[in-house]
Amino acid sequence: MSQTRSIHRRSPRTRRWLAVAATLTVTGAGIAAVPLFAGASTTASSTASAGTRTLTVAADGSGQYRTVQAAVDAAAAGDTISIAKGTYHEVVTVPASRTGLTLTGATGRAADVVITFGNASGTARPGGSTYGTLGSATATFAADGMTVRNLTIINSFSRAANPGIKNTQAVALAAEGDRQVYVGDRILGHQDTLLAWSPNATAQTRQYFRDDYVSGDVDFLFGNATAVFDHDTLQALDDGARTGGVNGMLTAANTEASKKYGFLITGSTVVSTAKAATYWLGRPWHPTATAVAQVVVRDTVLPAAVKSAAPWTDMSGFAWKSARFDSYADTGAGAAVNADSPQLGAAQAVGFTAQSYLAGTDGWNPTTTAATTGTTAGTTATGDARQVSEPKLPTTVCATVPATLAMPNRVASAAAESTPPDTSRIQRALDACAQTGSATVAVRLGAADASHTAFLTGPLTVHRGEVLLLDPTVTLFGSRNPANYQVSGKPTCGTLASSEGGCAPLISVAGADAGIEAVRAANGTQGRIDGRGDQTVLGRGATWWGLATAAQKAGENQQDPRLIQAVNSDNFTLYHVDLLNSPNFHVVYQGGTGFTAWGVRIRTPATARNTDGIDPAGATNVTIADSFVMDGDDGVAIKGGSASRNITVENSHFYGTHGISIGSETNGGVTNVLFRNNTLTGTDAFGNVSGSSTGIRIKSSRSNGGRVSDVTYLATCVTAVRAPMVFDTHYSNGSGSLTPWFTGITVDGFRATASPSGARSTFVGLDASHPLGLALLNVSLDTTASTASYAALTAYDDNLKPSGTDVSVAAVGGGGSLPGCSFPAFPAL
């Protein structure tokens, strides 16, 4: 092993048991056992009250109580405690008697409301003993039926600051009640961050963690409870281990052998900046003869930090193969199917879902309500789980390809148009510069002189670790010869057909850590890629866009090439590049983890059909920022044919598009999407009015529908838009057997101005069993007409009054204000 570090585990006894155990160290998978309890735990006094109430906490004295614990002590079963923005340095204990208690962050944003303390297992108590693992907890929630929303709970203990403490287990949250629900929380620590358990190992103890963020390193999810981590973000911290070494383990379950279900991680994302192969998914904690760990990790994105070749490890002499560890349909660099990574079969997987884990003896199913109920003022999605900042251009140039063409009118000679002269030149450089490790190099397209700034090419492939880098005066033109794009065995490129897929993209990206970027000059000029969708296709007598229009009239599919397509390309970057006149979609990012589009300018007229701007599809951890998008279809379309999650679209401007959209494919699920500080204008820079001008939109139907949850729109401004808001589960009257269901949607800060005659919004859920779950906060539309049905709405400072079949609107408290709106002109290119 490359590194030795202390990684401890504990042995349970009764709550009053005091134990002292030695600290052992890890070498290979060697593990130590230390006590869970170092002394009797404290419980708060119980003060009964009649009825249920909402108690308020504010550190500045503006609430009923200054500390969370004081409110807990005063609360009765079933009460709600609303905690104002602030940091609360305290240990909080909710005793078993406070059944049905709700703790909620008043702002709806977990980062605003922080409960923090810094004890570790080995921290000395007053009087000389130590706290033990359980006693180290910042928050201990022992009551059945608790709900905890939009809080941050931290154990701030630092190993580096306390080198004399050897037992460094430091629990942030000890969850030890049945039927507990945690939604939109952040639970942060290092070793033993979250304890999900019961003092009675055979008791029915079920806990549901939905849309939470949990960070740690060693065994940071552990215990004997039946716990489901659903659409959570799990951050595996980088503690400095070298590639192949040991940073830690995600789980250490000690499920009773008599229980079928222990831990389920489902539909979640594990994120890490740690070196490759430094984390195990888990190990079996075996403190008693009847403990046989049960963990399933399914439909979850795993980073390279996970040891994909052997994701489970032994513990204290108990073999992982004796435990019940399985995976199913995971993705990402850390996912693998091999002899040391047991997999559920499809038929087995049906029995290992969130609902099956939690049903217990009473049929409990919080999976439907947790996504539809946040704070009364809505919940806030967190978006991309990465810490994203403006990209930097690569510093190493592997090859430079000089321009040889001058194309002032965007047209080359007949010979060059028939056989683009730069395809082989550029591709040779790309092939020679492909990387095998984590390094990134540039293949630079440079201007030869002030006149020779053009490249003319057919399809290109960008490989792993390469950035296609354009100088600021360079234009890369796409071929007009459809034969250059022809996909073998598919319909003829440049024609109409009943099926799709006849044309390859102009640029395909294959491999991780790749990019398409440009140098931005001081005057704002940056390199561009021009698909020339407005020009006549050779031998066809029509433009690429003309084919799209003809296909619509004929009820067929145009065979037009996309501009850029990246498939399963993790950590892909578009930066400071102009994309013009794409024949079809401009950018498709499909199936990868980690995509940043920053400073991208897309300029295609609103009249060009099917020219989506940027489409993440089946993607995780996406940021689209500081961009200008003008096209003839969706400005952004987040597609969920397979699961898409953790996406941020912010500080961007859209012109003449069909809106910033989710759908229509949502059958794989879309969750945790944040739209922030965006503007939308119903006309493009050429004065064309969008044929389907829309502001914000979630669209799907029975034909391709699924779950869309936890989507937040913050500070959105629209002008001259015919459909300011659209939430439509019957898009294009699609039919089938699937279930489109939109829940946990929050619009906070939305203003519509200059709406055209007939402007109307849409709020349509599927049916009474699958209503639209939407919070409208700080909303002002100059035209309030709407179509609504099957919608459960909450509203604060909102001038919309939707009504219709099974539509309810509940007024709630809140804060914030309407956005101040200005609409920048599309920049000159």
Secondary structure, DSSP 4 states (H G I P E B T S, - for coil): ----B--EEEE---TT---------BSTT--EEEES-SSPPP-------SS--EEEE-TTS-SSBSSHHHHHHH--TT-EEEE-SEEEES-EEE-TTSTT-EEEETTS-GGGEEEEE---TTPBPTTS-B-HHHHT-SEEE--TT-EEES-EEEE---TTT-TT-------SEEE--SSEEEES-EEE-STT-EEE--SSTTS--EEEEES-EEEESEEEEEESSEEEEES-EEEE----PPTTS--EEEEEE--BTT-S--EEEES-EEE--SPTT-EEEE----SSTTB--EEEEES-B--TTB-TTS-B--BTTB-GGGSEEEEES-BSTT---BTTB-B--HHHHTTSSHHHHH-TTTT--TTTHHHH---TT-------SS--------S-EEEEEE--B--TTS---HHHHHS-TTHHHHHHHHHHH--SSS--EEEEEE-SSSS--EEEES-EEE-TTEEEEE-TT-EEEEP--GGGGBPTTSPPTTSEESS---B--SEEE-SSS-EEEEPBPTTS-B-EEE--TTSBPTTTSSBHHHHHHHHHHHTSEE----SEEEES-SSEEEES-EEE--SS-SEEEES-EEEEEES-EEE--TTSTT--SEEEES-EEEEEES-EEE-SS-SEEEB-SS-EEEEEEES-EEESSS-EEE-S--TT-EEEEEEEEEEEESB-TTSPBPTT-EEEEEE--TTT--EEEEEEEEEEEEES-SEEEEEETTGGG--SS---EEEEEEEEEEEEESPPTT--EEEE-SBTTB-EEEEEEEEEES---EEEESEEEEEEEE-----STTEEEEE------PPP---PPPPP-
